[in-house]
Amino acid sequence: MKNYLYKIPVILAFAAMFMTAKQDLREDFDFRSNNVLKLIQDKIPAAARIEESNFLTKWSKIYDAERKQTGKYILTTPYCDDVKGYAGSVPLIIIADNNEKILGLGVLPNRETPAWIDGLENIKFFDSWNGKNHEEIISTQVDAVTGATFTSRAVKETLKKRSEIFAGRTAYKKAKENSQLTFIDTKTSVVLYIILFLSLVALFVKKLNKYRILIQSMSIIFFGIISGQFLSIYFLENISINGLSILTSYTSIILLAMSVLIPLIFNKHHYCHYICPFGGVQTVLAKLAVKKITVKPEIVRILRYIRLLIFISVLIVVSSSITMNLSLIEPFTVFIFSSASSIVIIGSAVIFISSVFIKNPWCLYLCPTGQFFDLLKDGIRLSSSKNPNQKK
């Protein structure tokens, strides 16, 4: 009972954060703050001004410095805002020439992980519809991209729906925050469910805990490399801002529910110990037979306070008007090979090499997401001197 009392301040703090978090959902489109002209100039360098109208079934015009029309565009928002990626809708600008042939797409501000968007840009995914008209977009078949499945699928569905609305084939209804969910939404869904089930059984059946390394290895492959479904501070910030409507698959809903409720109710770690791909890599590397470095308890205490301070700083950012790309705080995008930055790759390499000698250095001493789950499990106990290097 006493352990649950420690959690009351944590629950109250998170409730306050959700109530005061930045609310950046929009109904009406703001041309200036979304910098539409700049995105159009990437495809039509001569563009100098645009017709600032978001028509339903009509192209908006693009002009050069001499006021000659140089192209056209239509917006997908708010008409397709009910089509969700991994963390919300992916609003686009469809840019065309005067003959209504697509020149390219502009990606408007969204809540998807930036590395996924960058990865799709690097492989020219957004150019897949170039040279087509809006009628051809409807019938164009483009494969989803592994590692950014939800985002790439959302782009495809958004373009198809917007073209159907434009052509009058689909009646426009005001976008709702909820989107239809299906249990089997990708080829790997069944495997993800199996991993979640095995992790749950192993967590409560001690004899099966010896298979934890196998479950983590599966998580690295399927949650990390293939599907790109992992929890992070950036993902949790999205929920605090946009609500649970950003959850676009049952796997993400079940994953979030298990990750939050198990430590909160049963005082056990789940996500960090079984599912997190980044933590899984560290655990696997720690199995290498080399001499380990034991971190002194006083150093552990200092590092734990540093991790707590990092987490508190993140809470302040989320609860204020400060603009910050939280996806840069954690190196989890290393699993998105097509877009991982050199800094992320180098930083991850340093952490992985360190984990051969030091037990889970990122998880225990730096990870703000891990701090979040620690608080759910243990509540606020700043005086705790538990050494994570001790065997459990």
C-alpha angles and dihedrals in degrees: 000000000000090000091059091052088061088059097056094082089048093052092047092049093051091045089054090048092053091049095050100035119125111273108210101160111125138199101186121051118245108205097189101048091045091053094224095168093057092052090050092049089059087067100028108032092185093061111119104165140002140212102256097216127118101209123188100216103007135076119246114226132245121207136194126223091278091054093251116143110252101171150328138249143188130197126227094207132120091003095067102027090119089068104092134201121192096298104017142307123334106220115201143189112224105209121196140170123247090276089058094248112146114254095179148301130270117210113221124207111296142158098248117119104275092224090062091052091046091049092053090049091049092056092044092244092149090057092062092099098044115131094022130110125229092266091055091049089066093059099035113115114212122172121235115249120247111240092025098048099141095044096047092045091050090053091052094047092044092054092046094049094045091051091049091051091047091051092047094245093117125041114231116241121182108270115256126210093235122077129192114268129204128192093227106043101144137027090256098048094101091051091050091052090050092051091050091049093048091048091052093050093045090050094059101029105066095196090062094050089089087074092060093107090056092051091048091050090053090048092053090055102039106026094035115029103023107032103019090218108147136132121248141159088261090055093047090049089055090055092049090052104035102023129228091314089090089069101100102174137043090235091061091045093051092042092052093044094051093043093053104034099044096059092037097051106022100030092233132125114241115156097039094045100043116011112031106104094204092051090045092059090052092050092049092049090048088065090070111113101245132122110277128223115231113211113221116248093242090053090047090054092051093047091049090053089050090054090049091050090051090052093047089050089053090051090053091052093048093048096047138056092261112128113219134152100236092185087077093061096070127046096221093117087075085093090063093077097181093063110020108131122233089248091055092046094048093043092049091048090053091049093047093049090047090051089063088067104023124047111254096322096184096044096047103037111023115016112110091193089055089050089054092055091043090057091050090051102040105018118215110332107150092167094060113123098184111149112223089205090070115099115253 
